[in-house]
C-alpha cells in the first residue's frame, strides 16, 4: 500500500541525508589518516639509509596501507556524495510537489 502523502518520504530522505553526511565525514577522517600514513611511510622509507628490516617493513606497510585506505575511502566518499546529491534532489522535488499554503501573519498588539 503506497501512501500519497510525501511527508513520510521527506522524513525518510532527511534521515538518509544525515546518514550520508556522517559517512562522508568519517571518510574524510580516514582519508586524512591514510595520507598521514603515506607521508610517514615514505619518510621512513627515505630515512632508512641504513638497512634495518623492521623499519623497512614498517615503512612499506604504512605506505601501502595508507594508499589502500586512501583509495578505498575516496571511492566510498564519492559514492556517498552521489547518493547525497540524489537524496537532496529527491527531497527538493517532494517539497516542491507539496501544495503549500501561506498562513497569514497574526496582527501584533502594541
N, C-alpha and C positions, 0 to 999 in steps of 0.2 A: 504494500500500500504506500503510495507516494504522496507526500504532503506538498501542497502547492504553496504553502507559506514559506518564503525564503529565509525567515529569521533563524530557523534552526540550522540551515545550511551556512548562513553567515557566521553563526557562532562556531560551527564545526571548522570552517575555514580560518577563523581568527585563532582558534586553538592550534590548528596546524601551522599557521604563520608563526605563532610563538615558539612552537617546537623547532621549526626550521631556523629561526633566528638564534635559538640556543645552540643548535647543531653547527651553524656557521661560526659562532663564537668559539665553540670547542675546537673546531677545525683550525681556526686562526691561531689558537694557543698551541696546538700540536705542530702546526707549520713553523711557528717561531722556535719551539723546542728542537724541531728537526733541523732547522737552519743553524742553530747554535751547535748541534751535534756535528753537522757537516764542517763548520768552521773549526771546531775543536779537533775533530779527526784529522782534517787537513793540516792544522798547526802541529799536531803531534807527529804526523807522518813526515812533515818537513823538518821538524825538530829532532827527529830520530836519526841523526847523522851516525851516531854510534849504534850499532845493531843490537837492539835489545828486543828479543822475541815477544816479551809480554807487552811492551809499549807498542810494538808494531801491530800486534793482534788487536789491541785496544783501539789503536788509531784506525785501522781498517774497519773494525766493527762499528765504530762511531760514524765513520764516513759513509759506509754502506747503509747502516741503519737510518741515518739522517736522510739519505737520498730516498730510500724506500718510504719512510714516514712522510716526507715532504710530498712526494708524488701521490701517494695514496690519499692523504688528507686534502691535497689540492683538487684531485678529481672528485672527492666526496663533497668538498665545498662548492665546486662548480655545479654538481648535480643538485645540491640543496638550494643554491642560488636560482637555478632554473625552476625548481619546484616552488620556491618562494615567489618568484615573479608570476607564475601561473596561478598560484593561490590568491595573490593580491589582485590579479586581474579578474579572477572569478568573483572575489568578494566585491570588487568595484562594480562589476556588471550586475550582481544581485542587488546591491544597494541602489543602483540606477534603475532597476526594474520595479522597485517598491514605489507605490503611489503615496508619496509623502504629502502631507498637508501642513500648511502653515498654521501655527497656533498663534492667535492674536495676543499681543502683549497686553498684560493687565495694566490698567492705569494706576499710577502710583499716587498716593495721597501725601501731600506735603504739609 
